[in-house]
Each structure stands twice: as structure tokens, then as C-alpha cells.
Amino acid sequence: MSNGGAESILMATSIGRTGADLQFAIANWLLNSKVRVRSGTHAGGIAGWLNEHGEPEFVYPEIAGYYLSWLAAAAALHHELNVCPAATAIIEWLASITSARLPCTRYYFDDRNDWRNGATFTFDLAILCRGLHAIRGLVSEQPRRDLLRIFMFHTLPAGDVLPVYINKSHELPDCWSTRPGPFQLKTAAALLPLQDHPAIWDTYYRWSGRVLEDIDAGDLHAACYALEGLVQFGALAKSEALFEAASVFEVLFADIDDQRSDVIAQALRLGCVLRSLGFLQAGFWNDRLAELRFLLESFIDDSGAVLFRPPRYTPRHFNSWAAIFAYQCFGGTGLTVVI
């Protein structure tokens, strides 16, 4: 199908910064800033964000999984990038924190408590599995394969129902990430290329066809995860999922605001992928997505760091997963997959 104008959307920027400039700057920040922890117990880990002082606040295994997927995608697009040192450092770090138990959700440098460390979330493990799968051929095979085997074993259940979390050690708050929901479509889709398991298909059939009625439009981050899962299922196995993703996206688009750069980048990626696949072809979508792209650009500073909240908010932090998502929004060709 035609890319539906996706290239013009992706390349359009405000005066002075081309899409290529922004993508290069974001890649440079991701590779060379303190978001990559280079010393201490967590050397090799990836920080969730840099705080207002430019220091990493915590390392985040889930984001290491996203980072591995991003490294593989960046290496495929830009052959001059040497991503092997960063990828190898992550593998070594993951091995170090998995030697005795599964990784914690977050490791804070000031040792604060976080309720997320009261369980192991299968979403996080699935993102790690996908990253370890993506990076094959760019790192030593045995350590990569060993980690993938461990994470896959704990992610996929003995039965047919994909759990939201395992190994709960204390009560968790009631929120989207602690209860079953359509966001699990992304968990399952991340595992689909790796193993044909009944729980993957149970998740798909449980939530597909009812995403709009079951998502919370007040939490667009989780809603976008559901649509990303539908898109990935659509690309890999179930083409009808693309039609649902497009119809739900059209409904949710009006709820997107300027509060979170990760949500803006998620929505923009989804819009561009759907247009590349032949959806959202009405002329006004070109303008709507271009406006969203300009909004995302306002969060990116000259170094390529991506603010999580609008610049007027304090304290400021520069967010690693928002940067990974944003990187995909400034390429020069039709986008067909989301990280």
C-alpha cells in the first residue's frame, strides 16, 4: 500500500531542525548521555530518566529492553553506528542482576522504596525478551540466549492465562498496570515472534474487539500500549487487528494533550504506522499528525534530550523511554513498526 504521506509527516519540522537532525540528536543523547550508567553496581544499566541536575535517578530493566530494541533498529538504519558496546554492557548488567533472582522493577540510586518492586511485571519481562531477541547477532550469543531463556520461562505461564505480574511480595495499588487490561495486547505481541503459546492467543482473543470499551481514555499511555499491541498482532498474524487499531485511534486522538511527551510520541508513531499501512487516509490526518509532530518537537532540547513534561513544568526530567519513542517519529521513510 501507499505510505499515505507518512514521509512528509515524519520529515516536516519547524524551521531550523530537520527530522534527520532531531533523530541524530536523540540518538546521540541516548548513546552518550548519563542515561547510560557507566560505573558502579549498575554499570551498563539504562536510567529511566535524568533528574533536574542531569543525573540518573534509577535504572529500569524494562527500559533496557526498549533500549536493546532501539539499538537493533538504529543499527539497521545507520550502519555507521557501533551499538555493540552499549548492547554488550546491558547484557552484562542484566546478567548481574539476574544471577540470584529476577530483576527488580526499578533500582533507585538513593535506595528509596517503590511499590513497583513488590512484584515482577510480565509486561517488563516481555519487553526485555523482545529486546534480547532484536539484538541477536550484535552481541555474544550465549549470554543473550541464557537471559532470554530465563525471562521467557518466567513470563509465559504453565496455563493459558497471561498474568499481569508474578512473585508478589506485598499489596499493590489498583491501577492499569496491576490489573488485567487491553495493554496486555502489547505484552503478548512482544512474545509472538518468540514462541507460539496458548497464553498469547488467549490474551489476543480476550481483548481484541473490545479495546475501545475497556481502555481508560484518561490514561492514554496504557491505551496506546493496547493499540501498539493490536498493530503488532496485525503486522504479524491478525490483519483484522489493524482495522480495530485504526478505528480506536480515531476516537482517542481528540484526547491527546500536551502533558506527556511519551504519550505524544506513542500517538504519533501509531498514526504514522497506520497511515503507512493504508489507514487514516483522509487529508486532514496529514495536518493532525504534523501538528502532533510539532508538539513533540517542543519537548526536545538541543542536545536531543526529551523532556517528560512541557518546558514550563518543574522540576524537569529528561526521559529515556520518551526519547526512544520520539526517535522513531523523525525518520525519513514510512514507519511500519513500533518499538
N, C-alpha and C positions, 0 to 999 in steps of 0.2 A: 504494500500500500504506500501511497504518498506520505511523506513526513508531515504533510499538512501545515507547513510553515513553521515547524518547530525550530528549524535552524535560525530563522530570523528572530524568533523569540529569544533563543539562547544567546545570540550574539549581540542583541540590542542592549546598549548600556548608556549611562549618562555620559556626557562629553568628558573625555579625558581618560577613561578607563575602559578598555575593550574587554570583551569576555575572556580572551586569552590572557590579558593582563591580570584579571581577577583570579582566574583559575591558577595561574602561575604563582601569584602572591599567596593564595590559600595553601597550595602545595608546599611552598617554601616555609610557611608558618608551621604547618603540620610536621614537616620533616626536621626543622631546625630550631624551633622554639622550645621552651621548657615543658611543653605538653608531652614531650618525650623525656621521661625520667632517666637520667644518665649515671646516677651514683646512688649508693646506699642500698638498703634492703630491697627496695623496689626498682632497682636499675633495670631498664628495659620495659617497664610498665608505661601505660598511657594514662595521662591525667584526664579526669572528667572535665576540668576547666582550670584556667589560671585566674587567681583572685585579683582584686584591685591593685595588689602590689606586684603582679606579674609572676606570682609563684603558684606552683601546683598545689591544689587543696586536697586532692585524694586521687588515688589510682583506681581504675574501674575496669575489671576484666571484660564486661560486656563491650565497652568501647574499644578495648584491644581487639575484640572480634571484628567490629566495624572497621577498625584501622587496618587489620590484615586484608579485609576485602577491598578497602580503598587502595592499599599498596598494590595489590594484584591488578586492579583496574587502572591505576595510574601508570604502572609499568607497561601495560599493554598499549596505552595511549602514547606514552612518552618514553621511547626506548632508551633515551639518554639518562633517565633516572636510574640510579643504583639503589634499589629499595631493599636489597638483601641484608645489609647491616641492621636496619630497623626491624625487618621481619624476624631475623635471627634473634635479636635481643628480646623481642616479645615472646618468642617460643621459649627461650631460656628462662624468662621471668615466669611465664605460665607454668613451666615445669617446676620451678622452685616453690610456687605457692600451691601446687597440686600434689606435692610429694607425700603429704600425710593426710590430706582431706581435700574436698572440693574447695575451690576458691570462695572467699567471702564476696559479697556483692560489691562492697566498697572498702578500701583501705585508706583511712584518713591519716595525714601526716601528724596531726595533733592528737591522735588516738581517741577522738570523740566517738560516742556511741551513735549508731544509726539503726533504726528499726529494720531497714532493708537487710541487715546482716542476721536477722532472725530466721532466715530461710534461704534456700538456694532456688533461684527462679529459673524455670526451664526456658523462658524467653532468652535470658542471658546465655545459657548454655548453648541454645540453638544458634545464636549469633556467633558465638565462639566456634562452633562446628562449621558454620558456613565460611567463616574467615580462614580457618585451618584448611578447609577444602580448596578455597580460592587460591591460597598461596603455594599450593603444591608445585614443585619444580623450581621454586625460588629459594627454598631453604633445605637443610638436611632432612632427608625423608623419614628416618626412624623417629626422631623426637616429635616431628609433626604428626606422624601416624599414631604414636603412642598417646599423645594428648587427645587426638580426635577419637580414638577408641574409648578412652575414659569418659569423655564428655558425652559421646553418643550413648554409651551404656547407661548413664545416669539420666539422660534426657528422655529417652524413649521408655515407656512403661512396659511391664510384663503383660498388661491387658490392652484394651482398645482405647482407653481414655487418656488423653494427654494432660497430665497435671499442670496446674499453674506454677506450683512450687513443690519442692521436696525438702526433707530434713528440717522441718520447722522446729525451732527451739524456744520460741515464745510467741505470744499472741501478736498478730499483725493488724494494722488498721484496715478498715474496709475501704478499698479504693480500687480503681480499674486494674491495677497491676497485681492485686491479691485475690481477685475472683475471676471465674471463667468469663470470657467475653470474646467478641469478634477479633480483638487484637491478636488472639491466638492463631488466627489465619497466617500471620507473619511467622510465628514460631514454627508452625507446621510446614509452611512453604520453604523456609530456610533449610529444612531437613529433607525435603522432597528429592533433591538431586543425589542424596547420600544413601537413602535406604527406603525401600517400599515397605512401609509399616502400617498396620491397621489403624493406629492412633492418628497418623497423619490424615488418613481419609475420613476417619470419624470426626476429626476437627473440621475438615472442609465441609462435610455434609451437615454438620451441626450448625454452622454459622452462615454458610453461603445461602443466598436467597432471603436472608433476614437481617443483613448487616444494617440497613437503614433504621430498622425498628429497634435494634439492640445497641447501637452505639450511642454515646452521650455527646451531643454536639457541643456541650460545654467543655469537653476535653478533646480538643482536636488532635493532640499528639497521639493519643490512643486510637482515635478514629482514623487517622492517616495510616497507622500501623495496619489496621484492618484492610484498608484499600490497597496498601502495598502488598499484603498477603494475597488479596484477590488478583492483583496484577501478576504476581509471580506464579500463582496457580494457572492463570490464564496463559501465560507465556510458555509454561512447561507442560501442561496437561489438560486444562479445562478452559477452552476458549470462551465458554459462556460466562466465566468469571469476569472477563474484561467488560462485558456489557453491564454487569452489575456495578463494577468499579466506576465506570463512566457515569452511570445514572446517579449513583450516590455522590460522586464528586460534584456533579452539577448542583445538587441540593445543598451540599455543605459549603460550597465556595463562598456564599454570602456571609458565612460566619467567621471567615478568616479575618483577623485583625492584625495590629502591628505590635502585639505584645511579646511574641516569642519568635526568634529567628529560626529555631529548629522546625517549628510548625510551618512557617512561611516557606522554608526550603523544601520540606516534605511535600507541601501542596504544589509548589512549582514543579518539582520533579514528577509528581503524579500527572499534572496537567500536560507536561511536555511528552511524557511517555505515552499517554493516551492519545495525544494528537499524532505522535509518530506512528501509532498503531491504527490510525484511521478514525478515531473518535474526536469529539469536540471540534468539529469541522466548521461550525458556524463562524462567520467572520469576526464576531465580537470576542471570541475566545482569544484571538491573537492579541487584541488590545488588553483584555483582562489579565492574561498571563504576562504580558510585557509590563503592566503596572505592578504586578506582584514581583517581577524580577527587579524593577527599580526599587521597590520597598526593601527587598532583601539586600540590595547593594548598600543601602543606608546603614546597615549594621556592620559593614566590613571596613576596617581601618586600613591605612596604607600598607601595613605590614602583612595584611592578609588574615589577621585575627578577626574572628567573628563574635561580636557582642551577643550575649543571650537576650538581653532586654534592650529596648530602644536607648539611644545615647543619653537621653535625659534622665535615665534611672541611675540611682546609686544605691549601694556600691556596685561597681561594674565588674562583670566577669566575662572572660573570653572562653567560649565553649567549644570543646573539641568535636562533639558529635554534630553540632550545628555546622561546624566548618566542613566536616566530611560530607554532610548532606548538601551544603552550599556548593562545594566543589563541582558536583555533578550538574549544577544549574548553569554553568558558564562554558560548556563545551561548544564545539563548532559544528557538530553533526547531530542528527536526530537521536534523541535519548530513547533507549528501548529497555532499560533495566534500571532498577533502583538498588542501591547498596543497603 
